[in-house]
Amino acid sequence: MQRLILVTLAVLTACFATPETASARIKLITLPVRERVEIQLDNATATLVEEERIVPLVKGVNQVDFSWANTQIDPNTILFRVLPRPDGEVEALEVKVLSVSYPPNENALVWQVAASGSGSARVRISYLLGNLTKSFTYRAVADHDESTLVLSQYIRLQNFANEAFGSTGLWAGFGPRFLKAVGINETKQILMEKHENVPVRKTYTVDATEFGYLDRPKNKLTVPMHYVLKNDKANKLGQAPLQFGKVRIFQEDGRGSTAFIGEDWGKFTPLDDEMRLYVGTAQDVVVVRTIDKNEQKRIVGSLYNREVIVKFEIENFKDRAITLDIAESVRAIRNEVVGDTGRDVEWELGPATTFAGGLDKSQSTFDKVVLHADLDARGADGTAKKVIHKLHIIIKNEW
Amino acid sequence: MRRMTLCQLFVIGLAIAVGSATGTRAENVDLSTVPDRNTVQLTIYNSEDLTLVRETRKISLKRGINPLQFSWANTLIDPTSVELKFLTHRDELEVLDTTFPHAKPQLLYWNVESEFDGEATIEITYFTSGIRWSADYVLVADQDETKIAFEGFVRVFNDSGEEYEDAQVRLVVGEINLVERIAQLASIGTKDVADLGKAATVRWKKEAVKYSMFADADSSGAGLGEMREEKGIIKEGLSEYFLFTIDGTETIANGWSKRMRSVKPVDVPLKIQYRYREVEYGSQLVRMYLMRNDVGSNLGTSPLPDGIVRVFRDNGRDGLSFLASQSINYIPIGDEIELNLGVDSEVVFELVKGRVWRDHIWIKVDGADVFRRVDDGNIAVDVRGSVAGWDEHAYYIQHVRNFSGKPIELEIRRLLPGHVVFRNGLGAVLHDYQTVQVTAKVTAGQRAQIRYEVVQHMGRNEKQANVKLVDIR
């Protein structure tokens, strides 16, 4: 049901010069229909509707009345533009908008439009419309060995604007334009892009600050497993930033079907960035974290250095080798062993650190230490080799 | 529906003197004539709820005392502002007194003494509230974002309770000082006007349509069957303000508003800058459209009044993209127009604190007013004392990745309170004593890293409250 109405009032009788004769005027109302509608969804928070109508005008001054009911059109954003004729066609009419009047207590406005002759003009009316919103969702299907996946991106349009749109152009600011009808209270999900053979990196990470403990009394850390996709061309993506949205992840089961293995909110991912998707907890990787050493060395007066060794006892019960990412917040370590002083931590890596390769400088910052541990698969007898790694942090100039 | 009337009163019944030795006015039975307005001019201020109304009327006077009644039921007129002037026969006419009757609010009497019999033109001026105007702008950038089509509009709102037909409309741009609000001085508030009833509103609306169609046709000198030009707006300076006068006359019915173009579409050169200014735009890099209100930019004929700017861009697909909606403050002639379009998803900006360390640590020896520097080698480990001063070093890397397909200009301002040394090889300058400004250009597809070190003097090392720049190139 169309709730937006465009009306033109054409004066058929001779012009009357005084207000007293106004009641004698004979009016003809025409209702120009929409010729074309485009819904622009490229703004993060606003939806712009552009509709074209062919408006019959008479020579002189015309009133074009635009009204709406029960829709959230922002009246201050309504634009009225007369479109030029296509190339090659003679400009038949000169059309100018003289003014816009807004009646009280009514969702309507009246354009005063002057025309140089009688004829029709193609006009485009644009406005921001509330309750017509978009979101994005993804469906990822990983292959059986989890080395690549197929990522399908969908746009979901929810029309609670109380206005029906017939065949309407939809564009999200990237990807293809769609021509669809969108009914009132309808939710329309459209496949935007399907990316095949996207390499996926599977990571296992422990971070006591970010992911916490699986079993605190036993100091067992939670080991979340993530799928990491890189949004660049080398990884079969990189056409546009990946929009925020829910990602449902499936895996081929090797028997011609798929199984749902988890879902996560995919954050907005610019080009060249990584989208990390938390799939689930890897309980076959056991990591016990303990503070092995906490020793204070006075420099002078109240000024101290402190040596802390964090010990990780790691067992991989999986049937394949993996790399475990270990992240620690140095400030959280200092707060754990001393308490919070309110100051950033000056630190350096101590010689007792056992991780091969040392600090991952690309991911580490003034506060975050990132290291990696390669873990063998469990043995043929089902037992896992216990690997012990130590992180030696020298905290300096504390008081 | 007109609520303001001027009546000439003639005594025909039992006369009761009302305090004037020079004439009597009937209290219960009156005869009056109602002279129409000849002209009306509205001067509307946008900084205050204030409009100066100046209207002229022709009246016939007899020699002697002529009582005039002026009333303004259900309007928002400030009674203390009503004035009567004589535009003709100035030497032969005099206002003897003005009476505001206790029993009849929104009404006054003038006793006018005339030395002649005949017609005179009078001018009545008063302040009213309930009429206001606002400006707004529609900007459409071309696809390449090198220029922007700039249009300005003014919108006049009439909620005053009174119809002003064929009024000359003048809009005042600027901020005036008022010691009392006009709406408070008027006898009823705006809300009461709004509550006058739906029937009255509908009646006004119908009349307004009627008036607007005919009055505009008359005022332009063209009939409905003739092509009409859009009205122009004359802009001129007035003291600290600017006056926009709309060509011809306008009828804006009560309850209605009318929007007219104040700046005809012009193409304005556009500059794009990316800014990081935490104080102004938060902790994010924002994309700015920058223009100038000057003749070189096809503007500059008047200041741009406060208003809402709505920014669109040609999306290259025979349509527009909505970019932003933003309020701007008054922009004088020659000044810059700055529009914040928000974060650009094609330009990635990350601030990383890479390393922290401390030096120049001072210990205050317990029990004495003695300070020892820790790293000078002349202090024993077991000295009892506490840290009294140090320098805190932080090394920052600002990563910028430009996927926009075009080179971008970057400006970073960082507020660094306290006593700070800013060490860099970037040619940084001080925006003010505690704000550092760095500019850079990042080519299309480039990943740039902007590195600098901030040294904060703390405790007894803090001697100043400013930033010192050290160039380490």
Contacts between the chains, C-beta under 8 A, distances in Angstrom:
chain1	res1	chain2	res2	distance
A	11	B	224	5.4
A	11	B	225	8.0
A	15	B	217	6.8
A	15	B	223	4.4
A	15	B	224	4.4
A	15	B	225	5.9
A	16	B	214	7.1
A	17	B	214	7.1
A	17	B	217	7.9
A	17	B	218	7.1
A	18	B	214	6.7
A	19	B	210	5.2
A	19	B	211	5.9
A	19	B	214	5.1
A	19	B	215	7.7
A	22	B	210	4.1
A	22	B	213	7.3
A	22	B	214	6.8
A	38	B	319	5.1
A	40	B	315	6.9
A	40	B	319	6.0
A	40	B	320	6.8
A	40	B	321	5.9
A	40	B	322	6.8
A	42	B	315	7.0
A	42	B	321	5.0
A	42	B	322	7.9
A	43	B	321	6.8
A	43	B	322	4.8
A	43	B	323	7.2
A	44	B	342	7.8
A	46	B	322	5.3
A	48	B	312	7.9
A	48	B	320	6.5
A	48	B	321	7.2
A	48	B	322	4.3
A	50	B	319	5.4
A	50	B	320	6.5
A	58	B	225	7.7
A	59	B	225	5.7
A	59	B	226	7.5
A	59	B	227	6.8
A	60	B	222	7.9
A	60	B	223	6.9
A	60	B	224	4.6
A	60	B	225	4.2
A	60	B	226	5.5
A	60	B	227	6.8
A	60	B	228	7.3
A	61	B	213	7.8
A	61	B	216	7.4
A	61	B	217	6.9
A	61	B	224	5.2
A	61	B	228	5.9
A	63	B	213	7.5
A	76	B	136	6.9
A	76	B	308	6.9
A	76	B	310	7.8
A	77	B	310	6.1
A	77	B	322	7.8
A	77	B	325	7.4
A	79	B	138	6.4
A	79	B	312	7.9
A	94	B	227	6.8
A	96	B	228	7.8
A	96	B	229	7.2
A	96	B	230	5.4
A	97	B	230	7.5
A	97	B	261	7.9
A	98	B	216	7.9
A	98	B	228	6.4
A	98	B	230	5.3
A	98	B	231	7.1
A	98	B	260	7.8
A	99	B	231	7.7
A	99	B	258	5.6
A	99	B	259	6.4
A	99	B	260	4.8
A	100	B	258	7.0
A	100	B	259	4.2
A	100	B	260	7.9
A	101	B	212	6.5
A	101	B	256	5.8
A	101	B	257	7.1
A	101	B	258	4.8
A	101	B	259	7.6
A	102	B	155	7.8
A	102	B	256	6.3
A	102	B	257	4.4
A	102	B	258	7.3
A	102	B	259	7.3
A	103	B	205	5.6
A	103	B	208	7.8
A	103	B	255	7.4
A	103	B	256	5.9
A	104	B	201	5.9
A	104	B	204	7.7
A	104	B	205	6.5
A	104	B	254	7.9
A	104	B	255	3.1
A	104	B	256	6.0
A	105	B	198	7.9
A	105	B	201	6.3
A	105	B	255	7.2
A	112	B	216	7.3
A	114	B	227	5.6
A	114	B	228	4.4
A	114	B	229	7.5
A	114	B	230	7.6
A	115	B	227	6.8
A	116	B	227	4.5
A	117	B	227	7.9
A	126	B	312	7.9
A	126	B	320	6.1
A	128	B	322	6.4
A	169	B	319	8.0
A	171	B	315	7.7
A	171	B	317	6.7
A	171	B	319	7.7
A	173	B	315	7.9
A	173	B	321	7.0
A	177	B	317	6.9
A	241	B	345	4.8
A	241	B	346	7.5
A	268	B	345	7.2
A	270	B	345	6.1
A	270	B	346	7.5
A	270	B	348	4.6
A	270	B	401	7.3
A	270	B	403	7.0
A	271	B	346	7.3
A	271	B	348	7.7
A	271	B	401	7.6
A	271	B	403	4.5
A	272	B	348	7.4
A	272	B	401	6.1
A	272	B	403	7.2
A	272	B	447	8.0
A	273	B	348	6.9
A	298	B	381	6.1
A	298	B	382	8.0
A	299	B	374	6.4
A	299	B	381	6.9
A	300	B	363	5.6
A	300	B	372	7.7
A	300	B	374	5.7
A	300	B	379	5.4
A	300	B	380	7.2
A	300	B	381	5.5
A	300	B	382	8.0
A	300	B	383	5.6
A	300	B	385	7.0
A	301	B	363	4.6
A	301	B	365	7.7
A	301	B	366	7.6
A	301	B	383	5.7
A	301	B	384	6.0
A	301	B	385	3.5
A	301	B	386	5.8
A	301	B	387	7.2
A	302	B	363	7.8
A	302	B	385	6.9
A	302	B	386	4.5
A	302	B	387	6.0
A	303	B	361	6.5
A	303	B	363	6.6
A	303	B	374	6.4
A	303	B	387	5.6
A	343	B	392	7.9
A	344	B	353	8.0
A	344	B	356	4.4
A	344	B	392	7.7
A	344	B	394	7.4
A	345	B	356	6.9
A	346	B	356	5.5
A	346	B	357	4.7
A	346	B	358	5.4
A	365	B	352	5.8
A	365	B	353	6.1
A	365	B	354	6.3
A	366	B	353	4.6
A	366	B	354	5.9
A	366	B	355	5.2
A	366	B	356	4.7
A	366	B	394	7.2
A	366	B	395	7.7
A	367	B	353	7.5
A	396	B	357	7.6
A	396	B	358	7.5
A	397	B	357	7.9
A	397	B	358	4.5
A	397	B	361	6.3
A	397	B	390	7.4
A	399	B	386	7.1
A	399	B	387	4.8
